Amino acid sequence: MILVRVRDHEPFEKAMRRFRRKVEREGIRKDIKKNSFYLKPGEKKRLKQRLAEKRRRKAMRRSRRR
């Protein structure tokens, strides 16, 4: 659970910004998106493989630049 204490005379927008940053750091939005719909086990496996391949290609591109 994320808790943000609003300080005296602090604008609501500033407190909201801090809340959003905390949510982002904790990975809550990513988790909600991931669980918002059902994926069959096979689809989940293929998605995981595609993401791994994407990361591998990105690492190769980075290593070539150096």
MMTF fields as JSON, N, C-alpha, C and O atoms, coordinates in Angstrom:
{
  "mmtfVersion": "1.0.0",
  "mmtfProducer": "UNKNOWN",
  "numBonds": 263,
  "numAtoms": 264,
  "numGroups": 66,
  "numChains": 1,
  "numModels": 1,
  "chainsPerModel": [1],
  "groupsPerChain": [66],
  "chainIdList": ["A"],
  "bondAtomList": [4, 2, 8, 6, 12, 10, 16, 14, 20, 18, 24, 22, 28, 26, 32, 30, 36, 34, 40, 38, 44, 42, 48, 46, 52, 50, 56, 54, 60, 58, 64, 62, 68, 66, 72, 70, 76, 74, 80, 78, 84, 82, 88, 86, 92, 90, 96, 94, 100, 98, 104, 102, 108, 106, 112, 110, 116, 114, 120, 118, 124, 122, 128, 126, 132, 130, 136, 134, 140, 138, 144, 142, 148, 146, 152, 150, 156, 154, 160, 158, 164, 162, 168, 166, 172, 170, 176, 174, 180, 178, 184, 182, 188, 186, 192, 190, 196, 194, 200, 198, 204, 202, 208, 206, 212, 210, 216, 214, 220, 218, 224, 222, 228, 226, 232, 230, 236, 234, 240, 238, 244, 242, 248, 246, 252, 250, 256, 254, 260, 258],
  "bondOrderList": [1, 1, 1, 1, 1, 1, 1, 1, 1, 1, 1, 1, 1, 1, 1, 1, 1, 1, 1, 1, 1, 1, 1, 1, 1, 1, 1, 1, 1, 1, 1, 1, 1, 1, 1, 1, 1, 1, 1, 1, 1, 1, 1, 1, 1, 1, 1, 1, 1, 1, 1, 1, 1, 1, 1, 1, 1, 1, 1, 1, 1, 1, 1, 1, 1],
  "groupList": [{"groupName": "MET", "atomNameList": ["N", "CA", "C", "O"], "elementList": ["N", "C", "C", "O"], "formalChargeList": [0, 0, 0, 0], "bondAtomList": [1, 0, 2, 1, 3, 2], "bondOrderList": [1, 1, 2], "singleLetterCode": "M", "chemCompType": "L-PEPTIDE LINKING"}, {"groupName": "ILE", "atomNameList": ["N", "CA", "C", "O"], "elementList": ["N", "C", "C", "O"], "formalChargeList": [0, 0, 0, 0], "bondAtomList": [1, 0, 2, 1, 3, 2], "bondOrderList": [1, 1, 2], "singleLetterCode": "I", "chemCompType": "L-PEPTIDE LINKING"}, {"groupName": "LEU", "atomNameList": ["N", "CA", "C", "O"], "elementList": ["N", "C", "C", "O"], "formalChargeList": [0, 0, 0, 0], "bondAtomList": [1, 0, 2, 1, 3, 2], "bondOrderList": [1, 1, 2], "singleLetterCode": "L", "chemCompType": "L-PEPTIDE LINKING"}, {"groupName": "VAL", "atomNameList": ["N", "CA", "C", "O"], "elementList": ["N", "C", "C", "O"], "formalChargeList": [0, 0, 0, 0], "bondAtomList": [1, 0, 2, 1, 3, 2], "bondOrderList": [1, 1, 2], "singleLetterCode": "V", "chemCompType": "L-PEPTIDE LINKING"}, {"groupName": "ARG", "atomNameList": ["N", "CA", "C", "O"], "elementList": ["N", "C", "C", "O"], "formalChargeList": [0, 0, 0, 0], "bondAtomList": [1, 0, 2, 1, 3, 2], "bondOrderList": [1, 1, 2], "singleLetterCode": "R", "chemCompType": "L-PEPTIDE LINKING"}, {"groupName": "ASP", "atomNameList": ["N", "CA", "C", "O"], "elementList": ["N", "C", "C", "O"], "formalChargeList": [0, 0, 0, 0], "bondAtomList": [1, 0, 2, 1, 3, 2], "bondOrderList": [1, 1, 2], "singleLetterCode": "D", "chemCompType": "L-PEPTIDE LINKING"}, {"groupName": "HIS", "atomNameList": ["N", "CA", "C", "O"], "elementList": ["N", "C", "C", "O"], "formalChargeList": [0, 0, 0, 0], "bondAtomList": [1, 0, 2, 1, 3, 2], "bondOrderList": [1, 1, 2], "singleLetterCode": "H", "chemCompType": "L-PEPTIDE LINKING"}, {"groupName": "GLU", "atomNameList": ["N", "CA", "C", "O"], "elementList": ["N", "C", "C", "O"], "formalChargeList": [0, 0, 0, 0], "bondAtomList": [1, 0, 2, 1, 3, 2], "bondOrderList": [1, 1, 2], "singleLetterCode": "E", "chemCompType": "L-PEPTIDE LINKING"}, {"groupName": "PRO", "atomNameList": ["N", "CA", "C", "O"], "elementList": ["N", "C", "C", "O"], "formalChargeList": [0, 0, 0, 0], "bondAtomList": [1, 0, 2, 1, 3, 2], "bondOrderList": [1, 1, 2], "singleLetterCode": "P", "chemCompType": "L-PEPTIDE LINKING"}, {"groupName": "PHE", "atomNameList": ["N", "CA", "C", "O"], "elementList": ["N", "C", "C", "O"], "formalChargeList": [0, 0, 0, 0], "bondAtomList": [1, 0, 2, 1, 3, 2], "bondOrderList": [1, 1, 2], "singleLetterCode": "F", "chemCompType": "L-PEPTIDE LINKING"}, {"groupName": "LYS", "atomNameList": ["N", "CA", "C", "O"], "elementList": ["N", "C", "C", "O"], "formalChargeList": [0, 0, 0, 0], "bondAtomList": [1, 0, 2, 1, 3, 2], "bondOrderList": [1, 1, 2], "singleLetterCode": "K", "chemCompType": "L-PEPTIDE LINKING"}, {"groupName": "ALA", "atomNameList": ["N", "CA", "C", "O"], "elementList": ["N", "C", "C", "O"], "formalChargeList": [0, 0, 0, 0], "bondAtomList": [1, 0, 2, 1, 3, 2], "bondOrderList": [1, 1, 2], "singleLetterCode": "A", "chemCompType": "L-PEPTIDE LINKING"}, {"groupName": "GLY", "atomNameList": ["N", "CA", "C", "O"], "elementList": ["N", "C", "C", "O"], "formalChargeList": [0, 0, 0, 0], "bondAtomList": [1, 0, 2, 1, 3, 2], "bondOrderList": [1, 1, 2], "singleLetterCode": "G", "chemCompType": "PEPTIDE LINKING"}, {"groupName": "ASN", "atomNameList": ["N", "CA", "C", "O"], "elementList": ["N", "C", "C", "O"], "formalChargeList": [0, 0, 0, 0], "bondAtomList": [1, 0, 2, 1, 3, 2], "bondOrderList": [1, 1, 2], "singleLetterCode": "N", "chemCompType": "L-PEPTIDE LINKING"}, {"groupName": "SER", "atomNameList": ["N", "CA", "C", "O"], "elementList": ["N", "C", "C", "O"], "formalChargeList": [0, 0, 0, 0], "bondAtomList": [1, 0, 2, 1, 3, 2], "bondOrderList": [1, 1, 2], "singleLetterCode": "S", "chemCompType": "L-PEPTIDE LINKING"}, {"groupName": "TYR", "atomNameList": ["N", "CA", "C", "O"], "elementList": ["N", "C", "C", "O"], "formalChargeList": [0, 0, 0, 0], "bondAtomList": [1, 0, 2, 1, 3, 2], "bondOrderList": [1, 1, 2], "singleLetterCode": "Y", "chemCompType": "L-PEPTIDE LINKING"}, {"groupName": "GLN", "atomNameList": ["N", "CA", "C", "O"], "elementList": ["N", "C", "C", "O"], "formalChargeList": [0, 0, 0, 0], "bondAtomList": [1, 0, 2, 1, 3, 2], "bondOrderList": [1, 1, 2], "singleLetterCode": "Q", "chemCompType": "L-PEPTIDE LINKING"}],
  "groupTypeList": [0, 1, 2, 3, 4, 3, 4, 5, 6, 7, 8, 9, 7, 10, 11, 0, 4, 4, 9, 4, 4, 10, 3, 7, 4, 7, 12, 1, 4, 10, 5, 1, 10, 10, 13, 14, 9, 15, 2, 10, 8, 12, 7, 10, 10, 4, 2, 10, 16, 4, 2, 11, 7, 10, 4, 4, 4, 10, 11, 0, 4, 4, 14, 4, 4, 4],
  "groupIdList": [1, 2, 3, 4, 5, 6, 7, 8, 9, 10, 11, 12, 13, 14, 15, 16, 17, 18, 19, 20, 21, 22, 23, 24, 25, 26, 27, 28, 29, 30, 31, 32, 33, 34, 35, 36, 37, 38, 39, 40, 41, 42, 43, 44, 45, 46, 47, 48, 49, 50, 51, 52, 53, 54, 55, 56, 57, 58, 59, 60, 61, 62, 63, 64, 65, 66],
  "secStructList": [7, 7, 7, 7, 7, 7, 7, 6, 6, 7, 7, 2, 2, 2, 2, 2, 2, 2, 2, 2, 2, 2, 2, 2, 2, 2, 6, 2, 2, 2, 2, 2, 2, 2, 6, 1, 1, 7, 7, 7, 2, 2, 2, 2, 2, 2, 2, 2, 2, 2, 2, 2, 2, 2, 2, 2, 2, 2, 2, 2, 2, 2, 2, 2, 2, 7],
  "xCoordList": [0.841, 0.0, 0.888, 1.84, 0.577, 1.36, 0.7, -0.508, 1.528, 1.034, 1.806, 3.037, 1.084, 1.694, 1.091, -0.119, 1.935, 1.462, 1.489, 2.514, 0.375, 0.278, 0.741, 0.194, 1.751, 2.319, 1.437, 0.596, 1.645, 0.891, 1.152, 2.299, 0.11, 0.172, 0.826, 1.392, 0.747, 1.296, 0.175, -0.924, 0.449, -0.585, -0.937, -0.085, -2.191, -2.673, -1.908, -1.588, -1.616, -0.941, 0.429, 0.836, 1.134, 2.474, 2.404, 3.21, 1.433, 1.258, 0.856, 1.302, 0.022, -0.407, 0.778, 0.885, 1.656, 2.856, 3.737, 4.253, 3.901, 4.692, 4.05, 4.742, 2.722, 1.996, 2.23, 2.514, 2.111, 2.304, 3.706, 3.889, 4.708, 6.094, 6.274, 6.945, 5.675, 5.778, 5.117, 5.658, 3.959, 3.25, 4.109, 4.203, 4.729, 5.564, 6.778, 7.123, 7.413, 8.589, 8.24, 9.027, 7.08, 6.664, 6.238, 6.162, 5.961, 5.567, 4.107, 3.728, 3.304, 1.894, 1.132, 0.323, 1.387, 0.669, 0.991, 0.107, 2.252, 2.667, 1.972, 1.538, 1.868, 1.228, -0.263, -0.818, -0.903, -2.337, -2.582, -3.506, -1.76, -1.919, -1.716, -2.445, -0.715, -0.406, -1.569, -1.844, -2.244, -3.33, -4.716, -5.72, -4.781, -6.093, -6.838, -8.049, -6.123, -6.787, -6.065, -4.893, -6.762, -6.22, -5.434, -5.875, -4.268, -3.471, -3.36, -3.097, -3.56, -3.376, -1.896, -1.044, -1.588, -0.192, 0.726, 1.862, 0.241, 1.057, 1.314, 2.419, 0.29, 0.453, 1.421, 2.234, 1.322, 2.204, 3.662, 4.564, 3.862, 5.211, 5.762, 6.918, 4.926, 5.374, 5.693, 6.676, 4.867, 5.11, 6.433, 7.213, 6.679, 7.914, 9.126, 10.143, 9.017, 10.102, 10.347, 11.493, 9.261, 9.411, 10.097, 10.964, 9.712, 10.33, 11.808, 12.633, 12.141, 13.537, 14.353, 15.482, 13.784, 14.463, 14.677, 15.733, 13.676, 13.771, 14.896, 15.675, 14.976, 16.034, 17.402, 18.355, 17.501, 18.774, 19.238, 20.409, 18.31, 18.654, 19.103, 20.059, 18.401, 18.742, 20.15, 20.917, 20.482, 21.817, 22.881, 23.978, 22.555, 23.51, 23.764, 24.908, 22.692, 22.85, 23.713, 24.562, 23.48, 24.264, 25.725, 26.602, 25.995, 27.384, 28.107, 29.315, 27.418, 28.032, 28.436, 29.424, 27.651, 27.95, 29.245, 29.955, 29.558, 30.754, 32.01, 33.079],
  "yCoordList": [-1.176, 0.0, 1.241, 1.333, 2.166, 3.393, 4.477, 4.701, 5.136, 6.182, 7.469, 7.483, 8.534, 9.841, 10.811, 11.039, 11.372, 12.349, 13.739, 14.171, 14.421, 15.773, 16.733, 16.761, 17.508, 18.445, 19.681, 19.957, 20.416, 21.659, 22.635, 22.847, 23.213, 24.224, 23.698, 24.471, 22.396, 21.824, 21.738, 21.277, 22.177, 22.076, 20.617, 19.73, 20.397, 19.044, 18.443, 17.255, 19.257, 18.772, 18.198, 17.181, 18.854, 18.391, 17.038, 16.146, 16.898, 15.628, 14.524, 13.382, 14.873, 13.898, 13.442, 12.263, 14.366, 14.041, 13.049, 12.091, 13.293, 12.37, 10.993, 9.977, 10.959, 9.693, 8.933, 7.735, 9.626, 8.975, 8.414, 7.311, 9.176, 8.699, 7.432, 6.494, 7.405, 6.217, 5.017, 3.911, 5.232, 4.151, 3.615, 2.404, 4.508, 4.108, 3.31, 2.283, 3.777, 3.074, 1.684, 0.751, 1.537, 0.246, -0.725, -1.93, -0.223, -1.093, -1.514, -2.529, -0.758, -1.114, -1.005, -1.875, 0.054, 0.218, -0.929, -1.455, -1.306, -2.399, -3.698, -4.469, -3.936, -5.144, -5.146, -6.185, -4.01, -3.918, -4.179, -4.909, -3.587, -3.814, -5.284, -5.85, -5.898, -7.295, -8.203, -9.179, -7.899, -8.751, -8.292, -8.829, -7.316, -6.802, -7.727, -7.595, -8.654, -9.616, -10.952, -11.01, -12.011, -13.36, -13.738, -13.509, -14.318, -14.881, -16.385, -16.845, -17.129, -18.569, -18.839, -18.026, -19.955, -20.256, -20.238, -19.77, -20.742, -20.742, -19.336, -19.02, -18.488, -17.094, -16.362, -15.557, -16.653, -16.023, -16.396, -15.562, -17.675, -18.17, -17.485, -17.064, -17.377, -16.726, -15.252, -14.734, -14.584, -13.181, -13.02, -12.116, -13.89, -13.852, -14.062, -13.386, -14.997, -15.253, -14.049, -13.693, -13.423, -12.232, -11.102, -10.424, -10.896, -9.834, -10.129, -9.216, -11.384, -11.772, -11.525, -11.039, -11.857, -11.632, -10.14, -9.725, -9.345, -7.892, -7.331, -6.489, -7.801, -7.355, -7.756, -6.981, -8.982, -9.477, -8.627, -8.259, -8.318, -7.475, -6.088, -5.531, -5.541, -4.217, -4.226, -3.283, -5.273, -5.397, -5.53, -4.987, -6.254, -6.39, -5.039, -4.698, -4.263, -2.94, -2.029, -1.292, -2.096, -1.273, -1.66, -0.797, -2.971, -3.441, -3.07, -2.839, -3.008, -2.633, -1.169, -0.804, -0.32, 1.103, 1.405, 2.345, 0.624, 0.871, 0.415, 0.564],
  "zCoordList": [0.0, 0.0, 0.0, 0.774, -0.849, -0.951, -0.118, -0.184, 0.662, 1.531, 1.242, 1.274, 0.965, 0.721, 1.711, 1.724, 2.526, 3.51, 2.884, 2.357, 2.944, 2.403, 3.497, 4.6, 3.165, 4.132, 4.261, 3.405, 5.349, 5.558, 4.418, 4.023, 3.906, 2.841, 1.561, 0.787, 1.343, 0.115, -0.922, -0.614, -2.132, -3.178, -3.477, -3.425, -3.785, -4.091, -5.269, -5.26, -6.28, -7.486, -7.157, -7.717, -6.249, -5.883, -5.171, -5.434, -4.268, -3.563, -4.546, -4.426, -5.502, -6.506, -7.354, -7.692, -7.694, -8.463, -7.699, -8.275, -6.389, -5.568, -5.528, -5.595, -5.419, -5.416, -6.722, -6.707, -7.833, -9.143, -9.284, -9.799, -8.824, -8.885, -8.059, -8.491, -6.87, -6.019, -6.679, -6.652, -7.266, -7.958, -9.096, -9.291, -9.838, -10.963, -10.48, -11.066, -9.427, -8.885, -8.385, -8.546, -7.788, -7.245, -8.351, -8.112, -9.544, -10.647, -10.588, -11.172, -9.901, -9.729, -11.047, -11.371, -11.804, -13.085, -14.037, -14.714, -14.082, -14.963, -14.557, -15.413, -13.252, -12.742, -13.062, -13.421, -12.936, -13.231, -14.712, -15.071, -15.569, -17.012, -17.35, -18.164, -16.715, -16.987, -16.605, -17.302, -15.52, -15.034, -15.469, -15.002, -16.35, -16.73, -17.697, -17.875, -18.314, -19.196, -19.105, -18.734, -19.441, -19.31, -20.55, -21.676, -20.33, -21.418, -21.196, -20.085, -22.256, -22.166, -21.883, -22.242, -21.254, -20.942, -22.168, -22.086, -23.289, -24.511, -25.018, -25.458, -24.956, -25.382, -24.473, -24.927, -23.178, -22.201, -22.497, -22.423, -22.834, -23.144, -24.398, -24.422, -25.439, -26.679, -26.448, -26.979, -25.661, -25.343, -24.604, -24.905, -23.648, -22.88, -23.796, -23.643, -24.746, -25.689, -26.595, -26.866, -27.064, -27.914, -27.167, -27.719, -25.914, -25.122, -24.856, -24.869, -24.618, -24.405, -25.674, -25.605, -26.82, -28.105, -28.342, -28.82, -28.009, -28.164, -27.288, -27.736, -26.04, -25.135, -25.659, -25.577, -26.203, -26.734, -27.918, -28.004, -28.828, -29.978, -29.54, -30.081, -28.555, -28.048, -27.439, -27.635, -26.715, -26.122, -27.204, -27.073, -28.272, -29.386, -30.043, -30.343, -30.268, -30.871, -30.008, -30.509, -28.71, -27.783, -27.786, -27.744, -27.836, -27.809, -29.107, -29.077, -30.229, -31.494, -31.535, -32.173, -30.838, -30.818, -30.089, -30.448, -29.073, -28.244, -28.863, -28.272]
}
